[in-house]
Amino acid sequence: MRLNTPPLALLFLLGPPANAFAEWSFDENGLRGDFDRISVRGGLVASAQIASIDPLTSNGDSSGSDVDAAARLDIGYTTDNALVFGIAGQVDTAFGDISDFERNELNLYLAAEWGRIELGENDGPADRLSFAAPRVGLGQVRGDFGRYLGSVALLTPYDSRDAAKLTFLSAPLNGFRAGISYAPNFDINRDNPDPEFRQLQSNVVEIAAQYNAVFEGTAIGFSFAWVRGDADEATEREDIDSFGAGFELRRGRLTIGGAWLDRGRSNLPILEDPLLGGDDSNEINAGIRWEETDWSVAASIANSEENGQDISRIGIGGTWRFRKYYYLAGDFVHYETDLPVGITLDGNALLLEAGVRFY
């Protein structure tokens, strides 16, 4: 576990508060501790998942299962002038089988009225400020189905995921918010002996912004994001150069959103004959979500062109929390891909999950 700075160690480093151990609680909302100037927030979740699969090919698996656990911790110290210094981290086993997901993060942060600065492993502004198809529970078109069937949708521009980076996120100002980050390195499979299977990018910059306004009781949001990075020549992959624009409408418990993405050839193998063209990747996604206090449902669709393939994903799912700590979640996803050779492959995945959650 990478959360290697326990609360007591941080209390010692910052000095004991005047009213130490003033309040502790651990319930369905997770761990909460409030002292003189120090706040502690944490959460735990454990789950078991089963899947029934109609595979893309005859030799694919028809069923699957997994047991997962996750934890997160945030410790903050507030100064006299309302600056908050903190450390935040999370570990999550749930996405070990999905190459597009990373969920082990640890970072330091400084928060103030003007915004937030982070240093360490965390998602950048291209992910956090971009609007896209809304999700719940197991994630629908960008979710757990990717363990068993095909590839997940991007939803937001191709970025540096949770690579170590320096990030600035502004506070909202008249509905506008912006962010920028810099990651010196973004590596996948760095130690693979075959250079073609390594994905090594450097100097990855993410720039994103969103605007929100309320019109006759409906909140309307727009976003854009751009990501740029330099590929290691030994990997024979393209530089990252990805762009996206999204929208979101919110009224009461209803949310509608979507995005258009241009991934280009970001981090994909270099074409042997660039003059052939036609292999740039792009995506259009859209979705709808309804949220109640204890349950929520969502449906989404994502159509993309990836390496000459046309891929369609349609997902519907929901989650229900009952008896404080327990929840049930499910997804049904249909996946279809048209290969360049004129063959169409399609499959389905039905996922059910039960778990306990403290946050």
Beta strands, then each sheet from edge to edge (+ up, - down):
strand 1: 23-27
strand 2: 30-34
strand 3: 38-54
strand 4: 63-78
strand 5: 84-92
strand 6: 105-112
strand 7: 115-121
strand 8: 164-170
strand 9: 176-188
strand 10: 199-215
strand 11: 218-231
strand 12: 240-251
strand 13: 254-264
strand 14: 281-291
strand 15: 295-306
strand 16: 309-322
strand 17: 326-338
strand 18: 344-358
sheet 1: 1+ 2- 3+ 4- 5+ 6- 7+ 8- 9+ 10- 11+ 12- 13+ 14- 15+ 16- 17+ 18-
end
